[in-house]
């Protein structure tokens, strides 16, 4: 049977997504969704939609949504592009700024979709290891520039550790890099307020900075696929007018996204609850001998000590058998760890009860 794939596609391995159970009984702590439902305004927006709304194509560039996003971040509409989830935003950045057979740089470990997108685009990956505290090494920018990378993708707060790179360090990094710096802020809404983290202004002071934000986590809309990029007009314009798919944001997503984004008090309360539960869960896990870095995301990266009754992969499988999904990565530096999304208090209490039974 003939194979019509491009050579690089035939050689590559696709993205492995987190498990999505079909039942409601499973406690899902593996893919970092917000454990709380979206604002009731989302239900109202959905109720107002009819089949007639779907007869015509949607507004091509989601301008109403771009306007409210721009207003929140004190930028202009032409500095915002709305995308069909964060993954489309990443794909658009690669398509727009990376020539095939050049390179993309990432801090390692990181989001496992980055190398998949590079392989699809027939680009090389430059993997630069984080230090023992999950921080960028001092020679990070020099290594990226030496490799000739046109695009650097940096998750902040970092995944899977949850650690935070300060704004000042990001600004210095953007100044030092020769290419585009994409700051993937999928988990930004869960940063502790006392960290005083503000990044949108980087797009005003640095013309090579792209910031990715998503509705999936902070606005409880992972099932909707909605995100956006902030950047200078020079970075955003070719995405909006050249590389973006036509009508990439459907009418339903635009209406629901507006409803969710306009109810900031509701979203902020869910962020507060996640931060509170994160602190409680981290303390409880620590009492079981399961340590984790201070996290600014909606998950904890938990290390299972070598002397524990069960190792990380055994804990993962046992929890799954007991109706709780967490995430285990069989990759360097992560084999002895599990990543746990922050759930509701009931979810977290059930998790701790089972772990106590296993590890005591």
N, C-alpha and C positions, 0 to 999 in steps of 0.2 A: 504494500500500500504506500503510495507516494506521501512524502511529508512536505507540506508547503510552508512550514514555519521558517522565518528567518533563522540564521544560524545561532544568533545570540539568544533567541527565544527558545529554540530547541534545547540549548544547553542549560538554561536557567531553571531554578526552582521557584515556584510561586510563593506568594505570601500565605502564611498560616494564621488564620484568624482564631480568636478565642471561641471556646465552646458556647453555643447558644441553645440551651435546653428548650424543649417544647412544652414543658409543664410549668405551672406557676408555683409549684411546691418547692422546687429547687431554690436554695439561697444562692444568689449570683454575686460573687465577690471576685470575679475574674477579669472583667473587661472595663472597669472604671466608669460605669454609668453612675449618674446621680441617683442615690437611693430614694429620692423623693420625687413625686410627680411634678409635671410642669404646672405653671400657674393656671387657675381656672379660666383665665382669659383665652387660653389656647382652645379649650372646649367651646367657648363662645364663638371664637373665630371659625372653628370647624363647623359648628352648627349653622352658621350664616352662609356657608358655601352650598351651592347647588350645582346640578349638572350643567346648567347654563354657563356657569363660570368657567367650565372646562372646554367649551366649544371653541374658544379663540385661544391663540397663543398668549403666553404671559408677557408682561412687560419685559423687554429683552435683556435689560441690564439691572433689573431689580432696584430701580432708582429710589423708590420710597424707602426701602430698607437701607440702601446705601446712605441716604440722607440722615436717618436716625443714628446709624452707626458713626457716621462722620461727626455728628453733633456731640455724641458721647465722648469721642476721643479728641475733640477740638482740631479736626482736620477738615479738608475739603472733600466733596463727593468724589472728585477725580483722584483721590488718594485711597479709595476703597474699591475692592472688587469682591462681590459675593460669589461663593462657590458651592458646588454640590458636595458638601462635606470637606473636612480638612484634607482628605486624601486627594481630592481633585485639586485643591490648592497646591499641594506638593507636586503633583504631576504637572500642573501648569508652570510652576517655577522651573522644574527640570526642562520642560519643553521650550520655555522662553529663553532661558539663560545659559543652558549647557549644550555645547556642541557635542555630537556623538564622537566617541573616542577621546574625549577629554575627561575630566574627573570632578567628582563631588566629594566633599569632605564632611565627615561626621565625627562626633565624640563617641567613643565606644566604652560600654554598651549603649545602645540607643534604640529608637523605634525601628523595628525590623522591616518596615515597608521601604525605608530609604534605599537599601541595596537592591530591592526588587525593582524599584523605579529606575535605578541606575542601569540595571541589566536590560530592562525593556528598551531604554534609550541608547543602549550600547555605549555606556560611559563607565569609566573605572571608579572604584570607591577608594577613598583615602580614609582609613580607620585610625584614629588617634586615641590612644587609651587615656581615660581619666585616671587621676591619681587615687591613692587608697581612700581618700575622703570624698570621692566622686566629684572632684573639682577639675577644672581645665588645667593641663600642665602649662608651665610658663612659656614654653616654646610652641604653643598651639598655633598661633598665627603664622609664625615663621615656617612651621611644617606645612601648613595649608598653602602658603604662597610658593614654597619650594616645589610643591607638587603641581602647581599651576591650576588649582581648583577654581572654577568660576562660581561655584555655589557651595556654601557651607551651611549645613542644617544643624541647628542646636536646639534641643528640647529644653525649655525652661518654664517652670520647674522640670528638672531632669526626670526622665523615665528610663529605667524603673526605680531610681532611688528616692525621688521626691525632693532632692536637694535643690537649692536656689542659687543661681549665679546673679550677683548684684548688678544693678543697672550700670553703675560706673564701669564695671569690668566689661560689660557688653559694649559700652560706648568706646572704650579703648580698643576692644577687639575689632569693631567695625572700622575704626580709623586705621588699624594695622592691616586689614585684609585688602587684597587687590580685587577680589570678586564680591559677589552678593552674599550677605549674611541673612539667612532666614531663621528667625527666632520662632520656634514652634511653641506657642503658649496655650496648648490644649488644656492645661490644668491651672491656668493663671488665676482663676476665680477663687481658688482655695488657699491662696497665699495668706499667711498670717498678716493682719493689718499692720502690726508693729514692724514688719519688714520694710514698710514704706516703699514698696516696689511700684514704679510707674515707668512704662516703656514706650508708650505711643509717641512721646516727644522725640524719641530716637529717629523716627522717620522724618522729622523736621530738620534735625541737625546732621543726619547722615543719609546721603542719597543712595547708599547701597544697602539699606536695611529694609527687610520685609518682615512683618509680624503677622503670624497666623493665629487667629482666634476661632473657636468653634462654639456652636450652640449645643453640641452633644452632651457635654459634661455640666457646665454651669447652668444651662437652661433646660436640662432634662429632655432633650430632643434628639437623643442618639438615633432613634428610629426614623428621623426626618431627613438626615443628611444635609446639614446647612453649616456653613462656615464663612469666613472672610479673611482677606489679606489687607493689611495697611502698608503703605509705602509712599515713596515720593511719586509725583506724577510721572516721572520718567520710567519708573519701574512698573507702575500700575497700568499705564496707557496701553502698552503692547499686549498685555494680558486681556484687558477688556475688549480691545478692538481687533486683535489678530489671532491669538492662540486659544482663547476661551471658546467652548462650544456655544453654538447659537441656542438661545433660550435655555440656558443651563439650570435656571432656577424656576421650577414650575409655579403655577398660580397658588396652589395649596401651600407650598413651602414659604412663599413670600408672605401670605396672609398669616400663617402660624408664626413665622419668625418675627414679624412685626408685633404680634400680640405678646409673645414671650419677652421680646427685648424692651417693650414699652412698660412692662411691669417689673422694673428693677427692684423695688422693695421686696417682692415675693422671692425673686431669684437670690437676692442677697441674704434672705433669711435661711434659705436652704444651704447656702455656702457657710453661714455661721454654724448651722447644725452639723454639717460635715466636719468642720474644724473642731467642734466640741467632741464629737464622737471619735475623731482621729486621736485626740489627746487621751481620751479614756481608754481606747483600744490599745494604744501604744504602751500605756502604763500596765494594763492587764497582761499583755503579751510579755513585757519585760519581766513581770513577776513569775512567768513560766520559763524564764531563761531564754526567751526569743527576742533578741535585740534588733533594733532597726534605727537607721539614721533619722534625724529630725526631718520630717516631711512637710513640704508646702503644697502637696498634691492631694488628691482624694484616694490615696492608697499608701500602704506601708510596704517596704521591702524588708522582709523578716529573715534574719539569719538563723538557721538551725545549727546549734553547736554540735561538734563532732561526737560528744559523749551522750547525746540525747538517745532515748529509747528508739526513736524512729528518725530516719533522715528526711531530707526535704521532699524527695520524690515519693517516699512512703506516706508522708503526711498528706501530700497532695491526693494520692489515690484513696487513702482512708477517708479523708473529708468528702471526696466525691461519692464514695460508697454510702456516706451518711447524709448525702443531700446538700453538700456545700461545695461550690466550685471556687477554687482559687487558681492562681497561675504559677506554673513552674516552667523555667526556661533552662533547657539542657545546653547551655552555652557557657563559654569561659567566664569565670567570676560569679556566675549565678547558679551553678548546680546545687549549692548548699543553701539556697534561699527560696522563699516563696513570696510572691507579691499578692497582697490582700487589699482589695478595694474596700473602702469604708462603706459599711452598710448602715441600716437603721440600728437603733439600740437593741431591738429584738434580734436582728440578724447577728450583730456582734456578740451579744450574750450567748446565743446558741453556738457560735464559733468557739468562744472561750470555754464553754462547758465541755465541748468535745475535745479540745486541745488539752484541757486540764485532765480529762480522763486518760488521754493518750500518754501524756508526758509526766504524770505524777507517779 
